[in-house]
Amino acid sequence: MTLPIKNIRVLIICDQTDTAALLGYMIREKGLNAVIETSVQRAMDQAMSFTPDLIVIDVNAPHAERIALVKNYRGLSKKPILLFLPAHHETEILDAYSAGVDECVVKPISPAIFLAKITSWARRSTSTQTAPLNTPKLRLDSAKRLVITPQGEKISLTNLEFRLLRLLMSRPEYVFRNEDIITTVWGISDTSDQTALKNVVYRLRKKLGKEREYMIQTAHGGYNFIEN
């Protein structure tokens, strides 16, 4: 069932204060709920505290930071992501689509076209249901950041543990490369040091216990999740 447009939540990540305020005003005038974030780092840190129906990214950060931000949100949500770019660079556009962007918009763009895109994508985001992250041997409660076993045992996860498990469970048996995991879970583009990732995997396996630790598999160059 599609949500009424007044219930659709749009997250705007824009590090230009005046532009962010204007975009927020335009979207609210259209009847949508707009949440503005002007700090890229805060957007990274608070990715799990707000679940929007549409994510709009318009930042003047370096290309690598924009891509890291996209991957961060794509690892947590299947909702549409619109990325605004300051110029038409084919390589950057292809990178963005590869990272999970639903549409790249090259500026400048007229207010009328901007609102038409936002409204169209916002409605589309609510027309499909996101499949729950359940397996025969565990269920991930995203709202409470818990793993729940078939016996009803509740396992509390840290922020990083939750991010990692959610990412792996989103595509069972798919091998996520270490570099992509770090970019998505930590939200950083420097992936040279993978010690932190190994530590989180170790802690997560310990929490899952001997009966389920095998579900997080070490693969060549990365990790994957096994359902059974």
C-alpha positions as CSV (number, residue, x, y, z in Angstrom):
1,M,0.0,0.0,0.0
2,T,1.4,3.4,-1.0
3,L,1.8,6.0,1.8
4,P,0.0,9.3,1.6
5,I,2.4,11.9,0.3
6,K,2.2,13.8,3.6
7,N,3.8,10.8,5.4
8,I,6.7,10.5,3.0
9,R,10.0,11.4,4.6
10,V,12.8,12.9,2.6
11,L,16.3,13.2,4.0
12,I,18.3,16.0,2.4
13,I,22.1,15.9,2.9
14,C,23.4,19.2,1.7
15,D,26.5,21.0,3.1
16,Q,25.5,24.3,1.7
17,T,23.4,26.0,4.4
18,D,21.5,28.4,2.2
19,T,20.8,25.8,-0.5
20,A,19.8,23.2,2.1
21,A,17.2,25.6,3.7
22,L,15.8,26.4,0.2
23,L,15.5,22.7,-0.8
24,G,13.8,22.0,2.5
25,Y,11.3,24.8,2.0
26,M,10.5,23.7,-1.5
27,I,9.9,20.1,-0.5
28,R,7.8,21.0,2.5
29,E,5.7,23.2,0.3
30,K,5.0,20.2,-1.8
31,G,3.6,18.4,1.3
32,L,6.5,16.1,2.0
33,N,8.3,15.8,5.3
34,A,11.9,17.1,4.9
35,V,14.8,16.5,7.3
36,I,17.9,18.5,6.6
37,E,21.5,17.5,7.4
38,T,24.3,19.9,6.6
39,S,27.2,17.9,7.9
40,V,28.4,14.9,5.8
41,Q,30.1,13.4,9.0
42,R,26.8,13.7,11.0
43,A,25.0,12.1,8.1
44,M,27.4,9.2,8.3
45,D,27.2,8.9,12.1
46,Q,23.4,9.1,12.2
47,A,22.5,6.9,9.2
48,M,20.7,4.4,11.4
49,S,18.8,6.9,13.6
50,F,16.4,8.0,10.8
51,T,14.8,5.8,8.2
52,P,13.7,8.1,5.3
53,D,11.6,7.1,2.2
54,L,14.0,9.0,-0.1
55,I,17.6,10.2,0.3
56,V,18.9,13.3,-1.6
57,I,22.6,14.0,-1.5
58,D,23.9,17.3,-2.7
59,V,27.4,18.0,-1.2
60,N,30.5,19.7,-2.3
61,A,32.7,17.0,-0.8
62,P,35.4,15.2,-2.8
63,H,34.0,12.5,-5.1
64,A,35.3,9.7,-2.8
65,E,33.4,11.1,0.1
66,R,30.2,11.3,-1.9
67,I,30.6,7.7,-2.9
68,A,31.3,6.6,0.6
69,L,28.2,8.4,1.8
70,V,26.1,6.7,-0.9
71,K,27.5,3.2,0.0
72,N,26.8,3.9,3.7
73,Y,23.1,4.5,3.1
74,R,22.8,1.8,0.4
75,G,24.1,-0.7,2.9
76,L,21.3,0.2,5.3
77,S,18.4,0.8,3.1
78,K,16.9,-0.1,-0.3
79,K,15.1,3.3,-0.5
80,P,15.9,5.5,-3.5
81,I,19.0,7.7,-3.5
82,L,19.3,10.8,-5.7
83,L,22.8,12.2,-6.0
84,F,23.3,15.7,-7.3
85,L,26.6,16.4,-9.1
86,P,28.2,19.7,-9.9
87,A,29.3,18.8,-13.4
88,H,28.9,16.0,-16.0
89,H,31.9,13.6,-15.4
90,E,31.1,10.2,-16.9
91,T,33.5,8.4,-14.7
92,E,32.0,9.9,-11.5
93,I,28.5,9.2,-12.7
94,L,29.3,5.5,-13.5
95,D,31.0,5.2,-10.0
96,A,27.8,6.6,-8.4
97,Y,25.5,4.1,-10.2
98,S,27.9,1.3,-9.3
99,A,27.7,2.4,-5.6
100,G,23.9,2.1,-5.6
101,V,22.6,5.5,-6.6
102,D,19.1,5.4,-8.3
103,E,19.6,8.6,-10.2
104,C,22.4,11.1,-10.8
105,V,21.3,14.7,-11.4
106,V,23.8,17.1,-12.9
107,K,23.3,20.7,-11.8
108,P,22.0,23.3,-12.4
109,I,18.4,22.0,-12.3
110,S,15.2,24.1,-12.4
111,P,13.0,24.1,-9.2
112,A,10.1,22.6,-11.2
113,I,12.2,19.7,-12.5
114,F,13.7,19.2,-9.0
115,L,10.3,18.9,-7.4
116,A,9.0,16.6,-10.1
117,K,11.9,14.2,-9.6
118,I,11.6,14.3,-5.8
119,T,7.8,13.7,-5.9
120,S,8.1,10.9,-8.4
121,W,10.9,9.1,-6.5
122,A,9.2,9.6,-3.1
123,R,6.0,8.0,-4.3
124,R,7.9,5.1,-5.9
125,S,9.8,4.5,-2.7
126,T,6.6,3.6,-0.8
127,S,5.1,1.3,-3.5
128,T,7.2,-1.7,-2.5
129,Q,7.8,-3.4,0.8
130,T,11.3,-4.1,2.0
131,A,11.8,-7.8,2.8
132,P,12.6,-8.5,6.5
133,L,16.0,-9.9,7.3
134,N,15.0,-13.3,8.5
135,T,16.6,-16.7,8.2
136,P,15.6,-20.1,9.6
137,K,18.2,-19.6,12.4
138,L,18.0,-16.0,13.3
139,R,16.1,-12.7,12.8
140,L,17.5,-9.2,12.8
141,D,15.4,-6.7,14.6
142,S,16.5,-3.4,13.0
143,A,14.5,-1.2,15.3
144,K,16.0,-2.5,18.5
145,R,19.4,-3.6,17.0
146,L,18.9,-7.2,18.2
147,V,19.5,-10.7,16.8
148,I,16.7,-13.0,17.8
149,T,17.1,-16.8,17.7
150,P,14.3,-19.3,17.1
151,Q,14.4,-20.0,20.8
152,G,13.6,-16.4,21.6
153,E,17.1,-15.5,22.8
154,K,17.9,-11.8,22.2
155,I,21.4,-10.8,21.3
156,S,22.2,-7.1,21.6
157,L,24.6,-5.7,18.9
158,T,26.8,-2.6,18.9
159,N,26.3,-0.1,16.1
160,L,29.2,-1.5,14.0
161,E,28.1,-5.1,14.6
162,F,24.6,-4.3,13.5
163,R,25.8,-2.5,10.4
164,L,28.0,-5.4,9.4
165,L,25.4,-8.1,10.0
166,R,22.7,-6.2,8.2
167,L,24.9,-5.7,5.2
168,L,25.9,-9.4,5.0
169,M,22.3,-10.6,5.5
170,S,21.0,-8.3,2.8
171,R,22.6,-10.6,0.1
172,P,23.0,-14.1,1.5
173,E,26.0,-16.0,0.1
174,Y,27.2,-12.9,-1.8
175,V,30.8,-12.2,-1.0
176,F,31.3,-8.6,0.0
177,R,34.9,-7.4,-0.5
178,N,36.7,-6.1,2.6
179,E,37.1,-2.6,1.0
180,D,33.3,-2.3,0.3
181,I,32.4,-3.5,3.8
182,I,34.6,-0.9,5.4
183,T,33.3,1.9,3.1
184,T,29.7,0.9,3.9
185,V,29.9,0.1,7.6
186,W,32.4,2.8,8.7
187,G,31.6,5.3,6.0
188,I,35.2,6.0,5.1
189,S,37.1,5.8,1.9
190,D,40.4,4.8,3.4
191,T,40.3,1.0,3.4
192,S,44.0,0.3,3.8
193,D,43.7,-0.8,7.5
194,Q,41.4,-3.8,7.8
195,T,42.2,-4.7,11.5
196,A,39.0,-3.0,12.8
197,L,36.9,-5.1,10.4
198,K,38.5,-8.3,11.6
199,N,37.8,-7.4,15.2
200,V,34.1,-6.7,14.6
201,V,33.8,-10.0,12.7
202,Y,35.4,-11.8,15.6
203,R,33.1,-10.1,18.2
204,L,30.0,-10.7,16.1
205,R,30.8,-14.4,15.7
206,K,31.3,-14.7,19.5
207,K,27.9,-13.1,20.1
208,L,26.2,-15.4,17.7
209,G,27.6,-18.4,19.6
210,K,29.1,-21.7,18.4
211,E,25.8,-22.9,16.9
212,R,25.7,-19.9,14.5
213,E,29.1,-18.4,14.2
214,Y,29.6,-20.3,10.9
215,M,27.0,-18.1,9.3
216,I,29.6,-15.4,8.8
217,Q,32.0,-17.0,6.4
218,T,35.5,-15.8,5.5
219,A,35.9,-15.7,1.7
220,H,38.8,-14.7,-0.5
221,G,39.1,-11.0,0.0
222,G,35.9,-10.6,2.0
223,Y,33.0,-12.1,3.9
224,N,29.6,-13.6,3.2
225,F,26.5,-14.7,5.1
226,I,25.2,-18.3,5.0
227,E,21.5,-18.7,5.8
228,N,21.4,-22.4,6.8
